[in-house]
């Protein structure tokens, strides 16, 4: 669309080019608008209406006119006249200078209390459905609703989900710190539920476990950043895994090597990102081979602990 203040509008051809390619239209409208004053019982509005009545017959008789509409807003003090034509006839009217536009706008300008006189060109289509199309659309919507699995959950708000992930991770960090200190452990393997197999969320969970505890907080969180860990999260499509080795223990254990040993247990398992401190990986679900995240999770925790034992970093079973 284009907006002008008492100046020629952009050509209709240019308007067509600027319309988004997926918007089909066969009509173009020309809008004349202004602001009126509420002073003297809306005298300027009454005068504008009188000027419209003087040219209404001329506008209505323009070749190709589909409708002429008047819009008045008492709150915004808007007075608008919208003339809609077929696209082809609009281009002919445009070449004629949108007559009687110049005369009408000049008359508005002369009225005391009238301001902000503008014109605008845009497409204008009636998109109301007929009864037959309404019925088809409603039936399609009902069918789509019926085809949805009954137990399908609506997508959870990402911010709320992340908050749950961090809360669970913070609490698990406190638990890891306590268990490791009691058992004299340097490394710990565990699982969490909230990330639901999402690697990115699982990384945030582990970071929450490693966050420094604030003694002033009523509920302690994190505090296990000095303990190496491998954390698992089962989802429907995959088992997500994050390995973490703190800087002071990287001389004893290579993070990527530890993770690669675990994901390599099942075909399709892979390291997604290798780092000295954080490494991430996953094992996809494979129903044909009986690989299901919840089913394989506990066995992989044992595998991770056994690798630590081979390095002398985890106590032997009594």
C-alpha positions as CSV (number, residue, x, y, z in Angstrom):
1,X,0.0,0.0,0.0
2,X,1.0,3.6,-0.3
3,X,0.2,6.7,1.7
4,X,0.2,10.3,0.4
5,X,-0.5,13.6,1.9
6,X,-2.3,15.5,-0.9
7,X,0.1,14.1,-3.4
8,X,-0.1,11.6,-6.3
9,X,-0.2,8.0,-5.2
10,X,2.4,5.4,-6.3
11,X,1.2,3.8,-9.6
12,X,-1.0,0.8,-9.2
13,X,1.5,-1.2,-11.2
14,X,4.1,-0.5,-8.4
15,X,1.5,-1.5,-5.8
16,X,1.1,-4.9,-7.5
17,X,4.8,-5.5,-7.4
18,X,5.0,-4.6,-3.7
19,X,2.2,-7.0,-2.7
20,X,3.4,-10.2,-1.1
21,X,3.6,-13.0,-3.7
22,X,1.2,-15.3,-1.8
23,X,-1.6,-12.6,-1.6
24,X,-4.0,-12.9,-4.5
25,X,-6.3,-10.0,-5.3
26,X,-8.6,-8.7,-8.0
27,X,-9.7,-5.4,-6.5
28,X,-7.9,-2.2,-5.5
29,X,-9.2,0.5,-3.2
30,X,-8.5,4.2,-2.9
31,X,-8.9,5.8,0.5
32,X,-9.4,9.5,1.3
33,X,-9.1,10.3,4.9
34,X,-8.8,13.2,7.4
35,X,-9.2,14.1,11.0
36,X,-12.2,16.2,12.1
37,X,-12.7,18.4,15.2
38,X,-15.4,17.7,17.8
39,X,-15.8,21.4,18.3
40,X,-19.1,23.1,17.7
41,X,-21.0,19.8,17.8
42,X,-18.8,18.2,15.2
43,X,-19.4,21.0,12.7
44,X,-16.4,20.0,10.6
45,X,-17.6,16.4,10.3
46,X,-21.0,17.6,9.1
47,X,-19.3,19.8,6.6
48,X,-17.1,16.9,5.3
49,X,-20.3,14.7,5.0
50,X,-21.9,17.5,2.9
51,X,-18.9,17.6,0.6
52,X,-19.0,13.8,0.2
53,X,-22.7,14.0,-0.8
54,X,-21.8,16.6,-3.5
55,X,-19.5,14.2,-5.3
56,X,-21.0,10.8,-4.3
57,X,-22.9,10.4,-7.6
58,X,-19.8,11.1,-9.6
59,X,-17.8,8.5,-7.6
60,X,-20.5,5.9,-7.7
61,X,-20.7,6.2,-11.5
62,X,-17.0,5.6,-12.1
63,X,-16.5,2.5,-14.4
64,X,-15.7,-0.6,-12.4
65,X,-16.7,0.7,-8.9
66,X,-17.7,-2.2,-6.7
67,X,-18.4,-0.2,-3.5
68,X,-18.1,3.2,-1.9
69,X,-17.8,3.1,1.9
70,X,-17.7,5.8,4.5
71,X,-15.9,5.2,7.9
72,X,-16.3,7.5,10.8
73,X,-14.6,7.0,14.2
74,X,-15.8,9.2,17.0
75,X,-13.0,8.1,19.3
76,X,-10.1,8.8,16.8
77,X,-12.0,11.6,15.0
78,X,-11.4,9.9,11.6
79,X,-13.5,10.5,8.5
80,X,-12.7,8.2,5.6
81,X,-14.1,7.4,2.2
82,X,-13.0,4.1,0.6
83,X,-13.7,3.5,-3.1
84,X,-13.2,-0.1,-4.3
85,X,-12.7,-1.0,-8.0
86,X,-11.7,-4.0,-10.1
87,X,-8.0,-4.0,-10.7
88,X,-8.2,-3.2,-14.4
89,X,-10.7,-0.4,-14.0
90,X,-8.7,1.0,-11.1
91,X,-5.7,1.5,-13.3
92,X,-7.9,3.5,-15.8
93,X,-9.2,5.6,-12.9
94,X,-5.6,6.2,-11.7
95,X,-4.7,7.6,-15.1
96,X,-7.6,10.0,-14.8
97,X,-6.1,11.3,-11.6
98,X,-8.7,9.6,-9.4
99,X,-11.2,12.3,-10.3
100,X,-13.0,13.9,-8.4
101,X,-10.3,13.3,-5.8
102,X,-8.5,16.7,-6.2
103,X,-11.7,18.6,-5.9
104,X,-12.9,16.7,-2.9
105,X,-9.6,17.0,-1.0
106,X,-9.4,20.7,-1.8
107,X,-12.9,21.1,-0.4
108,X,-11.9,19.2,2.8
109,X,-8.9,21.4,3.2
110,X,-11.0,24.5,3.2
111,X,-13.2,23.3,6.1
112,X,-12.2,24.7,9.5
113,X,-11.4,21.9,11.9
114,X,-10.3,19.4,9.2
115,X,-6.7,18.2,9.4
116,X,-4.3,15.4,8.4
117,X,-5.7,15.0,4.9
118,X,-4.2,11.8,3.3
119,X,-4.8,9.3,0.6
120,X,-3.9,5.6,0.5
121,X,-4.1,2.8,-2.1
122,X,-4.3,-0.9,-1.1
123,X,-5.9,-4.2,-2.1
124,X,-9.3,-4.9,-0.7
125,X,-10.9,-8.3,-0.9
126,X,-14.0,-9.8,0.6
127,X,-12.7,-13.1,2.2
128,X,-15.9,-14.2,3.9
129,X,-16.7,-17.8,3.2
130,X,-20.0,-19.0,1.9
131,X,-21.9,-21.6,3.9
132,X,-20.6,-24.5,1.8
133,X,-16.9,-23.5,2.3
134,X,-17.5,-22.9,6.0
135,X,-18.9,-26.4,6.4
136,X,-15.9,-27.9,4.6
137,X,-13.4,-25.9,6.8
138,X,-15.2,-27.0,9.9
139,X,-15.3,-30.7,8.9
140,X,-11.5,-30.5,8.1
141,X,-10.7,-29.0,11.5
142,X,-12.8,-31.6,13.3
143,X,-11.1,-34.4,11.3
144,X,-7.7,-33.1,12.2
145,X,-8.7,-32.9,15.9
146,X,-10.0,-36.5,15.8
147,X,-6.8,-37.8,14.1
148,X,-4.6,-36.4,16.9
149,X,-3.5,-39.0,19.5
150,X,-5.7,-38.6,22.5
151,X,-2.6,-38.6,24.8
152,X,-0.7,-36.0,22.8
153,X,0.4,-33.2,25.1
154,X,0.4,-29.6,23.9
155,X,3.9,-28.2,23.5
156,X,5.3,-26.8,26.8
157,X,6.4,-23.2,27.1
158,X,10.2,-23.3,26.5
159,X,10.9,-20.9,29.3
160,X,8.9,-22.9,31.8
161,X,10.5,-26.1,30.6
162,X,14.0,-24.7,31.1
163,X,13.1,-23.5,34.6
164,X,12.0,-27.1,35.5
165,X,15.3,-28.5,34.0
166,X,17.4,-26.1,36.0
167,X,15.5,-26.7,39.2
168,X,15.9,-30.5,38.9
169,X,19.6,-30.1,38.0
170,X,20.3,-27.8,41.0
171,X,18.7,-30.3,43.4
172,X,20.6,-33.2,41.8
173,X,23.8,-31.3,42.2
174,X,23.3,-31.1,46.0
175,X,22.5,-34.8,46.1
176,X,25.7,-35.6,44.1
177,X,27.8,-33.4,46.3
178,X,26.5,-35.2,49.5
179,X,26.8,-38.7,48.1
180,X,30.3,-38.1,46.6
181,X,31.6,-36.6,49.8
182,X,30.3,-39.4,52.0
183,X,31.8,-42.0,49.7
184,X,34.9,-40.2,48.8
185,X,34.0,-40.2,45.1
186,X,35.7,-38.0,42.4
187,X,33.2,-39.0,39.7
188,X,29.4,-39.8,39.7
189,X,27.0,-41.2,37.1
190,X,23.3,-40.5,37.3
191,X,20.1,-39.7,35.3
192,X,17.5,-36.9,35.2
193,X,14.0,-36.8,33.8
194,X,13.1,-33.2,32.9
195,X,15.3,-32.8,29.7
196,X,13.4,-35.8,28.2
197,X,16.3,-36.7,25.9
198,X,17.0,-33.2,24.7
199,X,20.8,-32.7,24.7
200,X,20.7,-28.9,24.9
201,X,18.4,-29.1,28.0
202,X,20.6,-31.8,29.5
203,X,23.7,-29.5,29.2
204,X,21.7,-26.8,31.1
205,X,20.8,-29.4,33.8
206,X,24.5,-30.4,34.3
207,X,25.5,-26.7,34.4
208,X,22.9,-26.3,37.2
209,X,24.4,-29.2,39.1
210,X,27.9,-27.6,38.8
211,X,26.8,-24.1,39.7
212,X,28.3,-22.7,42.9
213,X,26.0,-22.9,45.9
214,X,24.9,-19.7,47.6
215,X,25.0,-20.3,51.4
216,X,22.5,-17.5,51.9
217,X,19.8,-19.2,49.8
218,X,17.1,-21.0,51.8
219,X,17.2,-24.0,49.4
220,X,20.7,-25.1,48.3
221,X,21.3,-25.7,44.7
222,X,24.3,-27.1,42.7
223,X,27.6,-27.3,44.4
224,X,29.0,-30.3,42.6
225,X,31.2,-28.6,40.1
226,X,34.3,-30.2,41.6
227,X,32.9,-33.7,40.8
228,X,33.2,-35.3,37.4
229,X,30.0,-36.8,36.1
230,X,28.1,-38.5,33.3
231,X,24.4,-37.7,33.2
232,X,21.8,-39.5,31.2
233,X,18.2,-38.4,30.1
234,X,15.8,-40.7,28.3
235,X,13.4,-39.3,25.7
236,X,11.1,-41.0,23.1
237,X,13.6,-40.7,20.2
238,X,16.9,-40.9,22.0
239,X,19.0,-41.2,25.1
240,X,20.9,-37.9,25.7
241,X,24.3,-38.1,27.5
242,X,26.5,-35.4,28.9
243,X,30.0,-36.1,30.3
244,X,31.7,-33.5,32.5
245,X,35.3,-33.5,33.8
246,X,36.4,-30.5,35.9
247,X,39.6,-28.8,35.0
248,X,41.6,-30.2,37.9
249,X,40.8,-33.8,36.9
250,X,41.4,-33.5,33.2
251,X,44.9,-34.9,33.6
252,X,43.4,-38.2,34.9
253,X,40.4,-38.6,32.5
254,X,39.8,-37.4,28.9
255,X,36.1,-36.4,28.8
256,X,35.6,-37.3,25.1
257,X,37.2,-40.7,25.5
258,X,34.9,-41.5,28.5
259,X,31.8,-40.5,26.5
260,X,32.9,-42.3,23.3
261,X,33.3,-45.5,25.3
262,X,29.7,-45.3,26.5
263,X,27.9,-44.2,23.3
264,X,29.9,-46.9,21.4
265,X,28.1,-49.7,23.2
266,X,25.1,-49.4,20.8
267,X,25.1,-49.0,17.1
268,X,24.1,-45.5,16.1
269,X,25.5,-43.9,19.3
270,X,27.6,-40.9,18.6
271,X,29.6,-38.0,20.2
272,X,27.9,-34.8,19.2
273,X,30.4,-32.3,20.7
274,X,33.8,-33.0,22.2
275,X,35.3,-30.8,24.9
276,X,37.8,-31.0,27.7
277,X,35.1,-30.1,30.2
278,X,31.8,-30.9,28.6
279,X,31.1,-33.5,25.9
280,X,27.7,-34.4,24.6
281,X,26.3,-37.5,22.8
282,X,23.2,-39.5,22.1
283,X,22.0,-43.0,21.3
284,X,18.9,-43.0,19.0
285,X,16.0,-45.3,19.6
286,X,16.1,-48.4,17.4
287,X,13.0,-50.6,17.9
288,X,14.3,-53.2,15.4
289,X,17.4,-53.8,17.5
290,X,15.6,-53.4,20.8
291,X,17.4,-50.2,21.7
292,X,15.1,-48.1,23.8
293,X,16.4,-45.2,26.0
294,X,14.9,-46.3,29.3
295,X,15.8,-49.9,28.7
296,X,19.5,-49.2,28.0
297,X,20.1,-46.4,30.5
298,X,21.0,-48.4,33.6
299,X,23.4,-50.6,31.7
300,X,25.2,-47.6,30.3
301,X,25.6,-46.1,33.8
302,X,27.3,-49.4,34.8
303,X,29.5,-49.1,31.6
304,X,30.5,-45.5,32.5
305,X,31.4,-46.6,36.0
306,X,33.4,-49.6,34.7
307,X,35.4,-47.3,32.5
308,X,36.2,-45.2,35.5
309,X,37.3,-48.3,37.5
310,X,39.7,-49.3,34.6
311,X,41.3,-45.9,35.2
312,X,41.4,-46.3,39.0
313,X,39.0,-43.4,39.4
314,X,36.0,-45.3,40.9
315,X,36.0,-47.7,43.9
316,X,35.7,-51.4,43.2
317,X,32.5,-53.2,44.3
318,X,32.9,-55.0,47.6
